Amino acid sequence: MKTSVRDLKTHLSACLQRVQLGEECIITLHKAPIAKITPIYIGGDTERLNKNQFIEELKNHLSSTPKGKKSLSELVIQARKAERY
């Protein structure tokens, strides 16, 4: 995604949410690229899952897990905690 400095000031939270999902953000000034915001990878991850990949991974896990193991909400909480550390 590309965004101008002016738009970045206005929509910083939205830009950072997209970066958190694995997207890179190129910052432009007068249409020339000047900086790039990229996601950081904690814990040795080489590739961060985007939202759709994450949902597919959860569905696959749930379909292969016997009933009564973990609920979807428990898996999401576990994944969020893992992202923080």
C-alpha positions in Angstrom: 0.0 0.0 0.0 1.2 3.5 -0.7 0.1 6.6 1.2 1.2 10.2 1.4 2.6 11.8 4.5 -0.6 13.9 4.7 -2.9 10.8 4.5 -0.7 8.9 6.9 -1.2 11.6 9.5 -5.0 11.4 9.1 -5.2 7.6 8.9 -2.3 6.3 11.0 -4.3 3.8 13.0 -5.7 2.2 9.8 -2.3 2.0 8.2 -0.8 0.4 11.3 -3.6 -2.2 11.4 -2.9 -3.2 7.8 0.9 -3.4 8.6 0.0 -5.6 11.6 -1.8 -8.0 9.2 1.5 -8.3 7.2 1.2 -5.5 4.6 4.0 -3.0 3.9 3.2 0.7 3.7 5.2 3.0 1.4 5.2 6.6 2.6 5.4 9.2 -0.2 6.2 12.9 -0.2 5.2 14.8 -3.4 4.6 11.3 -5.0 8.2 10.2 -4.3 8.7 7.3 -1.9 10.6 8.3 1.2 10.0 5.6 3.8 8.5 2.1 4.3 6.7 0.7 7.3 7.0 -3.0 7.6 5.7 -5.6 10.1 8.2 -6.9 12.7 8.4 -10.6 13.3 8.7 -11.7 16.9 9.7 -15.2 17.9 11.5 -16.1 14.7 8.4 -16.1 12.5 9.5 -15.8 8.9 6.0 -15.0 7.5 3.1 -13.4 9.2 -0.3 -14.7 8.3 -2.8 -12.3 6.8 -6.4 -12.3 8.1 -7.7 -14.8 5.6 -4.8 -17.2 6.1 -5.4 -17.0 9.8 -9.1 -17.8 9.5 -8.3 -20.8 7.2 -5.7 -22.0 9.7 -8.2 -21.8 12.5 -10.8 -23.7 10.4 -8.3 -26.4 9.6 -7.3 -26.7 13.2 -10.9 -26.9 14.4 -11.9 -29.5 11.8 -8.9 -31.7 12.8 -9.3 -31.2 16.6 -11.7 -33.6 18.5 -14.8 -31.9 19.9 -14.3 -30.4 23.4 -10.6 -29.5 23.1 -10.6 -25.7 22.5 -13.2 -23.3 21.3 -12.6 -20.8 18.5 -12.5 -18.0 21.0 -9.8 -19.8 23.1 -7.7 -20.3 19.9 -8.0 -16.6 19.0 -7.0 -15.5 22.6 -4.1 -17.9 22.5 -2.9 -16.5 19.1 -3.2 -12.9 20.3 -1.2 -13.6 23.4 1.5 -15.3 21.2 1.6 -12.2 19.0 2.3 -9.9 22.0 5.3 -11.9 23.2 
